[in-house]
């Protein structure tokens, strides 16, 4: 199982996401980023940052 905490990228955000794999994390957190943080683009750098912060639980 994988876990990502949005607050690791956006200080103050309490949203966390869990999924069986990284793609499941991205499927959840990218719409969250758009809706809650106004992110209109997922740059390769952002994707790499998120990937580096995903942990195994």
Order of alpha helices (4+ residues) and beta strands (2+ residues): beta-beta-alpha-alpha-beta
